[in-house]
Amino acid sequence: MALCALFYSWVCNWGVAVSELQNMTKAQLIKEVEAITLLLDEAQTLS
């Protein structure tokens, strides 16, 4: 359930995220992807 809510909020923020991604450097982008991956792993562990 928590994972669904997390995913839903992530999708809702997708438009903002895309515009932010376009302004990021490759290094920043890699850090963001790692952070999202960690969040998803944590959410799956909790649910």
C-alpha positions as CSV (number, residue, x, y, z in Angstrom):
1,M,0.0,0.0,0.0
2,A,2.8,2.4,0.9
3,L,4.5,1.6,-2.3
4,C,1.4,2.4,-4.3
5,A,1.1,5.8,-2.6
6,L,4.8,6.5,-3.1
7,F,4.5,5.6,-6.8
8,Y,1.4,7.7,-7.2
9,S,3.0,10.8,-5.7
10,W,6.1,10.2,-7.9
11,V,3.9,10.0,-11.0
12,C,2.1,13.2,-10.0
13,N,5.4,15.0,-9.7
14,W,6.7,13.6,-13.0
15,G,6.0,16.8,-15.0
16,V,8.1,18.8,-12.5
17,A,10.7,16.1,-12.4
18,V,11.2,16.0,-16.1
19,S,11.8,19.8,-16.3
20,E,14.3,19.5,-13.4
21,L,16.0,16.5,-15.1
22,Q,16.6,18.6,-18.2
23,N,18.5,21.1,-16.1
24,M,20.6,18.6,-14.3
25,T,24.2,17.5,-15.0
26,K,24.8,13.8,-15.5
27,A,26.4,13.5,-12.1
28,Q,23.3,15.0,-10.4
29,L,21.1,12.8,-12.5
30,I,23.0,9.7,-11.3
31,K,22.6,10.8,-7.7
32,E,18.9,11.3,-8.1
33,V,18.4,7.9,-9.7
34,E,20.3,6.3,-6.8
35,A,18.2,8.2,-4.3
36,I,14.9,7.0,-6.0
37,T,16.2,3.4,-6.1
38,L,17.0,3.5,-2.4
39,L,13.5,4.9,-1.6
40,L,11.8,2.2,-3.7
41,D,13.9,-0.5,-2.0
42,E,13.0,0.9,1.4
43,A,9.3,1.1,0.5
44,Q,9.3,-2.5,-0.6
45,T,11.0,-3.6,2.6
46,L,8.4,-1.8,4.7
47,S,5.3,-3.1,2.8
